[in-house]
Amino acid sequence: MTVPLSRRRALAGLALGVPALVLATACSASEASEASEASAGGPDVRLHTDWTARPDGSAPDLGDDGVPFRVVRDGAGSAPSVVAGALVPALPDRLSSSSIAQEMRARVRRIGASFTFGPGSAQGALTLAAWTAVPFVNAHCHLVLTPAQWLLGVVEEGTLRVVTQGTFRTPLPQGPTPSSVDVTVAGDTATVRLPDGGSTVARDPRFATTLGTVPCWGFYKTAPGGTDARLLRSWAG
């Protein structure tokens, strides 16, 4: 499946809701829990920010790692800001998006986040991606999460090419309970530790053909009533 991204902010809504073509293997909930607990650490993590420790206010210029943030917006609304221990979007209740990105100056081999979803429909989403540059045109990894579904693919010349997707075994909580997700890419293999306790392994040569050096965490709303994600921790390596 391919999805043209001439209006990239519509990505999450366009991409989800089609039959799953999942090339996945499941791990036990205990294995996924252990992985999630350790997800923000390890020697392979180079970029990391604990948003729960940041004071309220505008999104900071630098992450905890000292690397600058780049804020990218599409559609009306303000830039993300820190509110009550989380980076939150200020999206209008219609088609819109905002993202924060960092330049790692090396291929992104891992990206993850701890987050919550607020009330609202699956027309709101959180995305994690490894882009080649800003503006966003090509990415060797692009993950979309809603409270009900997930989708993993690559982006080539502004077109999302879906590799695998699925529905969570149990919908993610929409409230204060945090969820975590972690993606690693090694050659043509991407492994996703999903926030519902599952794990997915997908193989596709396109994971290896693009050099994405810009990890990005994005907020999307594709229709009125969509949920807002809150970013608690972000990391990449």
URFENCOR-V46163 format. One record per residue. N is the residue number from 1. PSI is psi as a letter, one per 30 degrees, with the letter a starting at -180 (* if undefined). Layout:
N|PSI / N|PSI
This chain:
1|k / 2|k / 3|j / 4|k / 5|h / 6|f / 7|i / 8|f / 9|f / 10|g / 11|e / 12|e / 13|e / 14|e / 15|e / 16|l / 17|g / 18|l / 19|k / 20|k / 21|i / 22|k / 23|i / 24|l / 25|k / 26|k / 27|l / 28|l / 29|e / 30|e / 31|e / 32|e / 33|e / 34|e / 35|e / 36|e / 37|e / 38|g / 39|e / 40|f / 41|a / 42|l / 43|f / 44|f / 45|j / 46|e / 47|k / 48|k / 49|k / 50|j / 51|f / 52|f / 53|g / 54|k / 55|l / 56|k / 57|a / 58|l / 59|k / 60|l / 61|e / 62|k / 63|l / 64|f / 65|f / 66|g / 67|k / 68|l / 69|k / 70|k / 71|k / 72|k / 73|k / 74|j / 75|l / 76|l / 77|l / 78|l / 79|l / 80|l / 81|l / 82|k / 83|k / 84|h / 85|g / 86|k / 87|k / 88|k / 89|l / 90|h / 91|k / 92|l / 93|i / 94|a / 95|j / 96|l / 97|l / 98|l / 99|l / 100|k / 101|l / 102|k / 103|j / 104|f / 105|g / 106|l / 107|k / 108|j / 109|f / 110|k / 111|k / 112|l / 113|l / 114|k / 115|l / 116|l / 117|k / 118|a / 119|l / 120|l / 121|l / 122|g / 123|g / 124|k / 125|l / 126|k / 127|k / 128|k / 129|l / 130|j / 131|l / 132|f / 133|l / 134|k / 135|l / 136|j / 137|e / 138|k / 139|k / 140|f / 141|k / 142|j / 143|k / 144|k / 145|k / 146|l / 147|f / 148|f / 149|l / 150|l / 151|k / 152|k / 153|a / 154|l / 155|k / 156|j / 157|h / 158|g / 159|k / 160|k / 161|j / 162|k / 163|e / 164|l / 165|l / 166|l / 167|k / 168|k / 169|e / 170|k / 171|k / 172|k / 173|k / 174|i / 175|a / 176|f / 177|k / 178|l / 179|l / 180|k / 181|k / 182|k / 183|k / 184|k / 185|k / 186|j / 187|b / 188|g / 189|k / 190|k / 191|k / 192|k / 193|j / 194|l / 195|f / 196|g / 197|g / 198|l / 199|k / 200|k / 201|k / 202|k / 203|k / 204|k / 205|f / 206|f / 207|f / 208|f / 209|f / 210|k / 211|i / 212|j / 213|g / 214|j / 215|k / 216|k / 217|k / 218|k / 219|k / 220|k / 221|k / 222|f / 223|l / 224|k / 225|g / 226|k / 227|l / 228|k / 229|l / 230|k / 231|k / 232|e / 233|k / 234|k / 235|l / 236|l / 237|*
